[in-house]
């Protein structure tokens, strides 16, 4: 696990001496063990190393035998040892035990088709001096990040955006086309970022730059497969096959020459991974958990229960509101874009705890997106079924019932909020009933009024994937496919950036691409049974864990944000959103913003989710766009409100 950076100058002057070192210096946290640089002709490659495999001989940039091909690489190819014999038989000579060398030789032997051989997580850039081309690739699911800038004169790449910004060709300007999508989802789902000119290489894609012609080509080499007819299996056979594949992928990810542990939330996913790892290693696994002092939002008790049942070497940390907000500006800097989920902050703290004892952790990320674990899937189908009867009523009557439900004092406020998530509080369009309902922080009309640029293309990226899966045999397959291409990619970015901020490697066994392909074949009835998700996964691991863990309700790293962002506790933070010199002032309608914040101050609405989006955007703007810096935010954490509530 490492950090990579570099550039290829196609036209114009090469960057000044020291540029490459500045770029890798910006991501020192990704690889504090060593650094390396290589420059020749138009190409410059830099690397920060976190030593995991072959500690003595894995330095990068690394070359082939005659030094005609050079690579910088971030990730792990877990099956690299099994690929080595065939490459050696073809005449390639190894000088280390590193998977890095396998990527070089496989590329020499197979070109872009070599990507089909790998099982693991990776992002790399490979310079071939013979053809004067730069070949870059990102793993199938997007576990490892790859950002780039290209202006037809210079191509700049890195593991994190902050490293790109260290190159003189790359500026910091807001990309207005992503703002509406950010306010809707909390992230952008296509190749664009909030920085103008900076893009992501999408998961399952490769990129080739021809330095002689200046041509840039990007192609997709893998996608989640559409369901195909398979040999009939009964439920027990499906479950047994799921268990076999889980065991294989966990075993593969135990490869390490340094201490290894596991994040343990107390949910079924991380608990199952930990249980399998402990069986395979034959020794107590070091486990790490995070929680809050507010018991209703803490899963530490469940994690402790699992740790006791398995006999792990357990460690935990509790964080406070002050811990949370005082670290938020720093973590927005690490994530390079506004933080989508509050759980990113808790992930940083548990990563920091783990880094005191291990360099590698296993995580349970991915089960919900491939086996349908989220509550929203079942709830959407309930709404969809209810709509069939609801549409029979005349439209004026439906509209009247919806108005009454939204405003009547005869219903308690908590019940009205719940009804807002049903067909009684929503349009029957998919965008309203599913996307705005479960993803959007702002109601669509409010978002359109708030943003001076309008609500442009908020749904476009998600709907592109939703429509791409239109031939799927059922709606659940479409929902899972779209989530794997959007929501999951952002989760993985969070996982990477927050763990690497503390210099540890996180591995996600449940997203081995062969397991993802298997999950795509599993019948929907074995994933979502009624309103209960992950049926097949839970059945496959039921003998490993207490039933109280396997079948407990999903919490999903909740955060006491509603209390923490109440007007009484966060008045100064809320006031700062109306700062005339902040980035929000440039992209929002001032009156609409004031009205929104004032309704939250007065208790008319619970604006927690909206304020979280706005707060992150404002801090991010101070970090990267306005030039004001974000240091002042730490002083606002506990400050009283400047304006009356």
N, C-alpha and C positions, 0 to 999 in steps of 0.2 A: 504494500500500500504506500503510495507516494503522491507527489505533486509534480506535474509536468508543465512546461512552458516553452515557447519558442516562436520563431517567425521565419518566413521566407520572403525575401525582397525580390519582387519580380521586375519592378521598374523603379528608378530613382536611387538615391543614396541609401546605403546600408545604415541601420540604426547606429547611434553613437556607441562607442565602447562603454561597457558597463550596463547597457540596457538589459541584457539577458540576466545578469546578476540581480538587478533591481526586480525583475519579474519573478525570479525564483525566491528572492528575499521576501516578497509579499505573501508567499505561501510557505514560509519556513515551518509553520505548525504542521503541515502535511508530511514533512519529512525532516525531523530534527537530527537524524543520525548521520547524514552525509549530504553533500551537494556535488553536482557534476555539470560540466559545460562542454559543448563542442560546437565549433563554428567553422564552416568551410564554404567558400563561394557565397551563394545567396542564402544558405540555410544556417540557422542557429537553433540548437536544441539545449534545453536546460532541465535539470532534474533535482528534486529534493527527495531523499530516501528515508523511509521508515522500514528498517530491516526486519523482515519476517522469515524469508527463506534464503538459505545459503548466505549467511551473514558476512562471510569473508570475501565472496567472489561475485557479488551481485551488483556491483557499482554500475551506474548509468550516467550518461548515455553509453549504450553498449553497441558493439559492431559485430558484423560477421567476420569470417576468417581473413578476407582481404581488405576489410574496412571500406567496402564500397556501399554498404548498407548500415545505417545507424538508426537507433530507436530510443525513444523515451516512452515509458510505459507506467501506468498506474492500475493496479489490480492484482488479481490472482487467476491463473489458469489451473484449475484443480486437477485436470486430467493430463497435465503436460508430460508427466513421466511415461504415460502409456503411448504418447505420440512420438516420443524420442527415438525408439528403436527403428521405426520406419524411415525417419529422417536421416539417421546415421547410416542406415543401409543404402540410402540414396546418395551418400557421399558427404553429408554435412558433418563438420567436426565441432564438438562441444568443448567449452573450456570451463564450464561451471555446472551447477545443478539447478540453475535458475529457469523459471518458466519464461523469462524474458528472451532467452536464447531460442527457445522453441518457437516463439512468435516470429523472430527473424528468419529462421530456417524454413518454417512453414510458409512464410510469405515468398521466400525465394523459390520454393518448390511448387507452390500452388497459386500464388497471387491472391486476389480477393477471396477466392474460394476457400482459402485457409481458415477464414472466419467460421465456416461451418464445422470445423473440427473441435472448437473450443467449448469447454464447459467451465463457466466461471463468470467473473466480472472484470471488465477491462475498459480502458480508454487509452489509446496510444497514438503516437505520431512517428512515422517511419520515413526517413529520407533515403531515397535510392539515387546515388550520385551518377549511376550509369545512365539512367533515363531522365535524371533531373526532375524527379517527381516526389511529392510529399503524399504519403498514403496514411490516412487517419481512420480510426474506427472506434465505435462505442458498442458496448455489450447489448444483448438483445432486449433486456428489460430496463436499461437505463440506471443500473446500480451505480456506475461510475460516471462522473460528469465530464463534459467536454464542451468548452465555449470557444468561439472564434470570432475574428473580425477580418473582413476582406473588402478592400476598396479598389480592386483591380491593379494596385501597385504593390501592396504588402499584405500578406496573410499572417495573422497573429493568432496563436492558440494557447490555451491554458486550462488547468483544472478548475480554476476559479476566476471570476470576472476581475477581481482586484489585481490579479497578475497581468491581465490584458491592459489595464489602465496604466501600468508602469511603462508601457511602450509609447513613445512620443506620437505615433500616428493615431492612437486611440483616444478619443475625447470622452467627456462625461456630459451627455445630453439626454434629456428625457425622451423616450419613445411614446408619443401620445396615443398610438394605436393600441397599446396594451393596457392603458389605464382602466378602461371600462371592464375589461375581462378581469383585471386584478381586483377591482372593487366588487365584482360579482363572486368570483371563486377564491380570491386570495392568491392567485398565481396565474401565469400564462401557460397555455397548453400546447402552443405550437413552437416553432423554432425561434421566434422573436423573444427578446427580453425587454425589461423596462429601460434598458440603455439603448439609445439609438445607435444602430450599426453593429451591435453585438448580438450574436446568435448562438443557439445551441445546436450541436450535432444531435439529431434525434436518436432515440434508442433503436438498435437494430439497423443502423445505417453506416455506410462508409463514405469517405470523401477522398478525392484525389485531385491534387493541384499539379498541373504541368507548368513548371517554372519557365520553360522555353516559350510556350504559347500564351501563358496566362489564363488558360482554361481551367475552370473549377467544375468538377462533376461530383454529384452526390447520388448515391443509390441505396435503396433498402435491400438488405440481404436476408432479413428474417421478419416474420410476422406471426402473431398468435394464429395457429391454424384454425380454419373453419371446421365445425364438427363433420366427421365423416362416418360412414357406416362401418362398424367394427363387428368382430365376432361377438355374439350375444354372451353376456356375463350375468350371473345372478348377483344379488346385492353382496353376499358374502365374498364373492370373487373380486368385485370392485374394491371392497374394503381391504381385502388381503393385498391386492396389488398396490393400493394407496400406501399401506404400511411398508411394503417392501421398498417402494420408491422413497419414502421418507427416510428410512434407515440408510439407504444408499447415499442420498444427498447430504445427510448430516455427517456420515462417516467421511465423505470426501472433503468436507469443510473443516475437519480436524487437523488438516495438514498445516504444520507450523513448527518452526525452530525456536519459538519464543512462547512465554506463558499465555494461556488461552482461558477465557471465561465466557459467561453468558449474561445477557440482560434478562432479568426475570420480573415481569410485571405482575405475575399471579394469574394471568389469563391463560387460556388453554394453549395458545400458540407458543409463547415463549416457554411455558412449562413443559410442553411436549418435547421441544427442541432440547431443553436442559436435561430432561429424563433420558432421552436417547443418547446424548453426549456422555452422560455419566455412566451409562451401561457400557458404552464403547471404550471409554478411557480406563474404566476400572478403578477410578479414584474420585474423591469428592471434587466436583466442579466448583470453581469460584463463581458465585452469582452476585448480581448487583441490582438494587432496586431503589426507586426514588418515590417520594410521596410528599404530602403536605400536612401541616399541623391540623388543618380542617379535616376531620375524620371522614366526612361524607364524600370527600373528593380524593381520598387516599386509598391506594390498593396495597399498601405495605402489609396489612394483615394477611391478605391472600398470598402475597409473595412469601411471607414468613411461613405460612402453612405448607406451601409447596416445598420450600427449602427444608423444613423439618421432615416432611414425608420422604423426600429424596436423599436427605443427608448431605446437602451441599455445604460449602464453606461460604456462608451468606454475609453480605454487606449491604447496608442501606443508608440513605441520606434523606433528611427532611428539609424542605426549603420553605422559606417564608415569603410573604408579599414583598418585603424589602429586598430579599435575595433576587426575586423574580425581576422586579422593575429596575433595580440597579444594574443588572447584567444585560437587560434588553438591548440597549444601544450597542454594546459590544457584540452581541450575537447577531443583530441585524447586519453589522459590518461583516461578520463571518459568513453570513448567508448570502451577502451581496445584493439581495433584493428583500423587500419587506417580508417578514415572517408570516406565514399563513396560519399556522396552528400554535396556540400557546404551549403545546406539548414539546415544541422544539426547545424551549427553555429548560424544561425538566430533563429532556434528553441530554442536553449539555451537562447538567449537573451529575447525572448518573454516569456519563462518559468520563467526566473528570474524576469521579470516585473510582471507576474501574481502572483508569490510567495509572493509579498509584500501585497497582498490582499486576496488571496484564497489558499486553500489546494488541491482543486480538479478542473480539467478543462475537458470539453468535447471537442473532436476534430473531424474533418471530415474525418479522414483517412479511406481508404478502398473502397470508392464508385467507384473509377476508376478501381480497380482490380476486382470487382464483377459485375459492370454494363458496363464495356468497355468504360472508359472515356478518355483513352490516344489516342493522335493523331496517334501514331505508328500503331494501329490496322487497321484503315482505310487506311493509307498509304501503309501498307504491302499488303492489298488486291488489291490496285491499281497496285502495282508492279507485283503482282501475275497474274492479268488479262493481263497486258501489255506483260508479258513474253510469253504468248501463241502465240501472233503474232510475237514477237521478235525471237523466236526459229525457225520460218519458214525460216529465212535468213540463208545463209551458214555461218558456223563457222568462216572462215577467214574474211568475211565481218563484222561480229559482233565484232570480235577482233579489226579490224581496226577502226571501229566507236568508240569503247571504248577508244582506245589509243588517237584518235583525240580529243574526248570530254575531256579527262583528261589533255591535254597539250596545246591545241590550244590557241594562244593569241587573236583569233577572238571573244572568249567568255569572258565576264568579270569574274573575280575571284569569286565573290559571286555566279554567276550562275553555274560555274563549281563545286563549293562546294555543291550546291543543287543537281546537276546532279549526284554527287558521291553517293547520297542516293537512286538513282533510279536504275533500271535494266541496265542503260547505264554505271554505275560505279561499278557494283557488279557482282560477280558470281551468278548463279541462284540457288545455294544450299541454303537451309534454314538457315544454320549457317551464311552465308555471307549476305543474303538478309534481315534477321531479327535480328539475335543476334549481329553480328559485326556492323550492320547498326545502331541499336538503343541503344545498351548497351556497346559495346566495345570501350574503349578509344583509343586502338592501332589497326591499321590494322594487320591482322593475321601474315603476313610475317614479318613485323617490330617487332612484339612481339616475334616471334620465334628467330629472330636475336639478339634481346636485351637480352633475358634471357639465362644465361649460362646453366640452367637446361632444356632449350627447352620449347616449348609450350605444356606442358603435360596436357592433360585432361581439357583444358579450358572450354569446353562445356559440359563435361560429366554429371555434376549434373543437369543442366537445361534439357539436352536431356533425362535424366532418367524420369523426370516428363512429358516431351513432349511425349515420347513414351508410358508412362503409360496411357495417355489419348487418345491413338490411336483409340479407339472404339467410341470416342465422335462423335455425329451426324454432327458436322461441325468444321471447323478450328478455329473459334472464341472461342468455348468452350475449345479447346486444349490450345490456347494462354492464356486464362484467368486462366485455371487450373495451368499451369506451372508458371505463374506470381504470383499466390496466394501462391505457394509453395516455391518460390525463392525471387523474387523482393519484394513482400509485407512483407515477414518475416524480411528482412533487414530494410525496412521502419519502422516496428514496433519496432525493436531493437533501432533504432535511436530515435524514439518517447519516448521509455522507458528511455533510458540512459540520454538523454538530459533533460527531465523533472525531472527525479529523481536526477540529478546533482544539481538541485535547490530545492529539497525536496517538489515536488508537484506530485500529482497523476493525470495521464491523462487517460481518458476513451474514448473508440472508439465505439460509438453506432452502427455504420454501419457494425461492424464485429461481432455482435451477431450471433452465429452459425445458429440460425433458419432463420435469414435474409439471410445469405450466402447460406443456403440450398434452400431458396425461389429463390434467384437470379440464382442459377444453373438451375432452372426449367424454367426461363423466356426465351421465344424464342429469338434467336439471332437478329431477325428483330426489337425487341423492345429495344434492347441494342444499337446496332450500326445501325444507319439509314443513308445510304450513308457514308459520312465521319464524321458524327456527332455522338458522343458517349453519353452514359447515357440517352438515350431518355426517358425511362420509369421513371427514377429517376427525371429528370427535369420536366416531366409532372406531377408527383406525388406531387411536391412541388411548382408548378408554381403559386398557389394562395398565397403563403407565402411571395414572394419576388418580387421586381421590375423585369420586363422582361430584363432590361439591365444587371442584375446580372445573371439571370437564363441562358441566351443565350450568354453571353460574351465569347470570346475566352479564353481558358485555358492558364494560365501563369505558375502555379506550382512552386511558390517560386523561381523565377530566381535570379541569383546573378551576379553582374558585374565582373565576374572572368576574362574574357578576357582582360579587361583593367587593372585589379589589378595584373595580372600575366604577363603583357607585359614586354619585356626586359628593357624598360625605368624605370619601377616602381618596378620591382621585380628582378633586376639583381643579388643581393646578394643571394636571395633565390634560384635562378636558379643555380648560381655557387656552392652553398652548396650541390647540388645533385651529384656533381662530387668529393666530399670529399672522399679521399682514406680510411678514417677510418669509414665511414658511412656504414650502412647495404647494401645500393645499390651496393657498390663496391664488395660485396661478392656474389651478385646474378645476376649481369649484365655484359655484354661484354662492357668493358670500351670504346672501339672505337665506338661501336654502340650508347652508351649513349651520348658520346661527339657529334657525328654527329647529333643525334636527337636534342639535346639542341642547338647546333650551328645553325641548320636550323631555329629553333624558334627565336634565337637571330637575325638572319639575315633577318627575315621576309619571308623566303621561305615557311614556313608552319605556320598554327595556331596550336601550340602544347599545348594549354591551358589544355585540358582534360587529356593529357598524363602527363603533368607537375604536375597537381593536384594529380594524382595517385602516382607519384613518390615522391612528396613532403610529402604526408601523410605517405607513407611507410618509408621514411627516418626519419621523426620525431618519428614515432612509434618505429622504431628500436633503436633510441637513448633512448627512454623511457624505453624499456623493454629488448632489446637484447644485445646491445653493451656495456651497462653500463656507457655511457657517460652522460646521462641525457639530458633533452630537454630544459634546461634554456637558452642556447645560442641562440635558435631560435627567441625568442622575440626581441633580439637586431638586428636581420637581417631584420626585417619587412621593415624598411625604408632606409636600407643601400644601397649605390650605388654598382654597379657590380664591382667585382675585376678584371674580364677579359674583354677585349674590345669587344664591340658588332660589 
